[in-house]
Amino acid sequence: MQTFLEECYKAILDQPAAISRTLAPSNRPNSFKKLENASRIFLTGAGDSYVVSLFGYFIFAQLGLNTSVFEAADVKFFPFRKEDALIAVSASGRSAQTLQTIERAASVKVETFGLTENPKGALAEKVDHLWLTQAHPHSFDISPSSTTTSAMALLLWAAEELSKTITQRKPTQILLQKAEQMLTWAELWGKQTAKELKREEIIFLLGFGPTYVAALLGMMKLHEYAVIKGIPVHMEEFAHHTKLVVNEGDPVILLTPGCSTNSDYFKTIEKGTRDVIRANTFVLQTPSDIVQNNELLETLFLTFPLQYLAYYLAITHEPPILGWREPHVNAFKIYK
């Protein structure tokens, strides 16, 4: 029987194959184009599925579509109209708040789309259109890397179907070609960076635009092992307030697309963090020989090294981590 950590590692390694299965022509939904008829597109989810929804917000907003995103528990603040569309994300297909959101949308005849790994879950039964990832995790009681990035890949796929302006090589084509290479580089970065961090430290993860999605997912990866704490912060919020609680030597990871490292904005944030606050500053960007000038795809790729960072911080922990800490499942009744 494989240990918990071995299963988590396997889920990281399986991402190129999981993404390839998800993007296979035989798995292509025939309902992508139906989003064109919506007056507004809402995306929702809970936990890492909410962060996938936030990634989808940036994708569809860049296409000029009227798009909003919200945590499933906040649905009452977003009144639906029948001309709307709802994309509900739940890897397990059992998230209680997400299921309630679908029911609320369906009650006013909103067209619903479900993005899930589970074709037999309650979500699959409730939505009008089903979008399936093909990560095939052995268990949902591990750090769920492959299900999350497969869902992100599927949303990129949907955008390609809707876009009228993509004339260059499609992001999903680059993703399929470069995922293995990125994963190899990511492991080296994660393993080395883990050696430079102390177990008792809090890691600040800074992003902006789509890379804030990677910061949020990085926090979740760290917390899933319950070894070290991560705090995701938008770079602008960091500049205004969070900097006040960062001490000299605290670890700060700056997440950025390669195309943004030379921007005045990023240079100001990096200089202030490194030279003024004197934080232990790490710049995490995708290597230019792997991908460049595609912030959405780079955001997906930036989750890889953060997965490895969390893993390599966990494997040296004493006492050994034997399993998923799951008191929240029973305490908060998050699943149906």
Secondary structure, 3 states (H helix, E strand, C coil): CCCHHHHHHHHHHCHHHHHHHHCCHHHCCCCHHHHHHCCCEEEEECCHHHHHHHHHHHHHHHCCCCEEEEEHHHHHHCCCCCCCEEEEECCCCCEHHHHHHHHHHHCCCCEEEEEECCCCCHHHHHCCEEEECCCCCCCCCCCCHHHHHHHHHHHHHHHHHHCCCCCCCCHHHHHHHHHHHHHHHHHHHHHHHHHCCCCCCEEEEEECCCHHHHHHHHHHHHHHHCCCEEEEEEHHHHHHCHHHHCCCCCEEEEECCHHHCCCHHHHHHHHHHHHHCCCEEEEECCCCCCCCCCHHHHHHHHHHHHHHHHHHHHHCCCCCCCCCCCHHHHHHCCEC
